[in-house]
Every structure is written in structure tokens, then in C-alpha cells.
Amino acid sequence: SGCGKCKTDEKTGKTCAECTTDSCNVMAEIKCVQGDGTAAAAACPLTATKCYMPKFVEFTGFASGVKYGCGECPKDTTAETCGTCEGTSAAEGCNKKKETGADFECNNWSFDDKTKKFKPAETKTTCKRLKATNIACNMPSEAATKETYTSTSTCGPCKTAEKDKGCKECDKALCNKAAEKKDDDKKDDDKKDGDKKDDAKKDSATAVTSLLMPVIAMMNALF
């Protein structure tokens, strides 16, 4: 019965509340955003006191497979993918979908086991962010190793412990690209390529000469 005071243990355990006017013990109806989060908040069953929603991970986006609704998070979700808030009668609902900013891209990098250095990859990653979150990309420094650069994504800033050590960051889309070589470096590379071609030509000429020598010796012997 809803008449009378709470049982002592239920009152101290905060599972029962009291009021002192006629018909005052009417449960307040809360409103929660429901479904895919695009519609306005709607009334929930009287038993619901919370609203749930998918969590947003910076630079990754909303957790997939989690909807919006009334009550506690569904059993098939986890603490990493679903969150709750205290429900109210407010028209917008406490689990209103968070406003996001425009997506942006960052260049990917990979580690070359032969050279033991990081190198630019041919792929890019699309990064997600909230409206108030600034654009940021990260990349390995020139002297970075697997131990000093451990980021699994180039979206977002460097890990605090790795910033300006094995990791560098920048604040524009696709800004984490390899530094362009200076003119002197390009000349050195061109010279090395030219030397390689000359060596290849010499090797080819030597090989041809080696093949012709026995033939020439045979012709001299016959005539």
C-alpha cells in the first residue's frame, strides 16, 4: 500500500520516499530520447528513472549497435559502449544526442621491420569529433621506435608521455605527412640513383663482354 510512512530499512536504504499531502505519491514521468536519437524525447514507463545512450569516443565516434532509451543500459551492452543519466521531465531528455563537428582525415603510418623506422602509408583514416573538439592528427617523429610511438590511430593528439619524444602532433586535416626533402637532399638522392644506373650499365657491359670473349677466342683459333 502507498499509504503511511516508509519501512525504516527501506527509507534508510533510499528505496522508499515519503510525502505529506493528499495523493502526493504519484510517480513523476521522465522523458528520454529513444531509438536512433533523431526524434524528440518521449515519455517513459513510470518505472524508469534513468535514460541510456551510446557513448561517444573522441576521434572514433558513437559506439555502434547501441540505441537511445528509457531505463538502464541493455544487457547486451558494456560500460565502454553505453552510458546512463538521471531522467527528468525536461522536454529534451537528459540523453539528448551529442552534437558532432565535421569529420576530418589523418594520414596513416606503418613500421618497416627492415629499416626499423616508421614510414607513410598509402591509406588515410576518417576521424570523428564532437562540435567543441579541435582537429588534431599525430605521427611518429623521425627517430621514433615501436617503444616511443605506440598510438594505434593517427587521429587526435599524441599520448601525453610520448608528445615531443616519439610522437608529433598538428592541428589541421592531413597535416601529419612526411616532411618534404630539401633541394640538397633531393640532389643527393638523384646522384645516388644516377650512380646506381651507371653501375648497372657497367655490370651489363661486363656481362656481355664475358659472354663474347669465348666466341672471339674460338673465331681466332679457326682463322
N, C-alpha and C positions, 0 to 999 in steps of 0.2 A: 504494500500500500504506500501511496505517496503522502499519506497523512502523518503528521507528527515529526519528531526530530530524527536525525540520523542515528544509526547504531554507533556507539563510541569508537569501536575499532575501524569502522568504515569512514567515519569523519576524520580520524587522525591519519588514516591511510589515504585520504584525499580521493576516495571513490564515491563519496556522498557529500552533497552540499545542501544547506538549509536556507529557507527564506521565511519571511514573517507576514506576508499579506495573502489575501484570498486568491487562490488559483495562480500563485506565483511560481509554481514549479513546472512551468511549461518550458520544454527544451527549446533552445534557440536554434533556428535553422541556419546552417552555414552555406556559403556558395563557393564552388570550386570550378576552375576551368576544367573541362573534360574532353576526352577524345584526343584529337591530334593537336589541340592547343589553339586552333584558329577561331573557334567560336567564343562568345562571351561566357562568363561564369554562369553556372546554373545551380539551382538548389540541390542540396544533397539529402540523403536519408537522415532522419533525426539522430540516428546512432553515430553518425560521422562527426568527428571533432577536428580532423586534420584533412589536408589536401596533399596529394602527391604529384610528382612531376619528374621528368627525366633530368639528370644532371648535365650541366654544360662544362666540358673540359676545354680550357683555353687552347686555341690553335688546333683542336681536334674536332670540336663540335658537340652537339647533343648526343647523348647515349642512344644508340639505336635499339629499337624494339620496346621502348618504354613510352607509355602514353601518359595523359593527364587524367586525374580523377579524384574521387572522394575517399577519405579514409587513409589507412596505412599503405605503404608500398606493396604491390602484389608479391606473392611468394616466389615467383619466378624471376624476381629482380634481385640486385645486390646493393650494398651500401655505396658501391662505386658508380652505379648506374642510376639509382633512384633516390630522391630526397623528399622530405615532407615539410610542411609548415602548419602552424596553428590556424585552423579555419575561423573565419569571421563572416559576418553578414554583408561585408563590403561587396559592392557590385562587381568589382573587377576580379575578386578572388585572390587569395594570398599566393597562389601558384601560377600567377599570370606569366605567360611565356616571355622569356627574356629577349630583349631587343638586340639584334646582332648587327655588326658592321659588315661592310663588303668583304668578300673573300679576297685573298691575295696569294701569290705564288712565291716559293723559295726554291733555289737550285739545290739539287741533291749532290752529295759527295760520297765516295766509296774509298775503302782502304785497299791499297795494292800490296799484296803479300810479297811480291817480288822486290819492289823498291822500298817497302816498309814505309810508304808515305801515302797520304790521302791525295786523291785526285778528283776533279769534277766528273760527275756522272752525266749521262745524256738525258736524265729524267728530271722532272720538277714535282713538287708537292703542293697541292692546294690547301691553304691554311684557313681555318675558321676563327672568328673572334667576336667578342661582344662589342657593342657600339662604342663603349668608352675605352676599349683596349687599343693601344697603339700597334702599328705594324712593326714586326721585328723578324729578322732572319739571322741564323747563326751559321758558322762554318769553321772548319779546323784551321788553326794557324799553320804557317809554313813548317814549323818544327813540331807539330802535334804528333802524338803517338796514340796508340789504342788506349793507353792508360790516362793520358791527359785530355783526350777528347772522347767522351762517351755518350754524347747525345744520339738518340735513335731517330730524331727528326730535326730537320733544319728549320722548321717553323718555330718562331718565338726566340727569346733571348737565350744567352748561354746559361749553363748551370753556374750558380754563384761561385763555387770553388774552382771552376775552370775558366772563368772570364779573364781575358788578357793573359792567359797562360797557354792552354791548348786550344782555346776557343776564342773566336772573334764574332762580334755581332754588329748589325747595321739596321737602319730603320726605314728601308724602302723595299718594295716588292722586287724580287730577283736581284737584290744588291749583293748577295753572298756568292759572287762569281770569282773565278781565279783572276789574279792581277795580270794586267796586260804586260807583256815583256817590253823592256826598254829597247831603244834602237841598237845599242851596243850588244845587248843580249841576242837580238834578232840576227845581227851581223855574225856573231859567234856561231849561232845555230846554222846560219846559211853556209858559213865556212866549213863547219863540220859535215854538213850534207854534201857540199862540193868535194871535200876530201874523200868522203865515202864513195862518191860516184867515180872519182879518179882512181881510187884503189880497186874498185870493181872492174873498171876498164883495163887496168894493168893486169889484174888477175885473169881476165878473159883473154887478153893478148898472150899472156904466158901460157895459158892452157892450149890455145890454138897452135902456138909455136911448138909446144911439146908434142902435139899430135902430128905436126908436119915434119919434124926432124927425122923420124924413121923413114918416112916416104922419100925425103930428099936423099938420104944416105943410100937407099935402095936404088934410086934412079942413077946416082953417081956410079954405083957399083956395076950397073948394067951397061952404062955407056962410057 
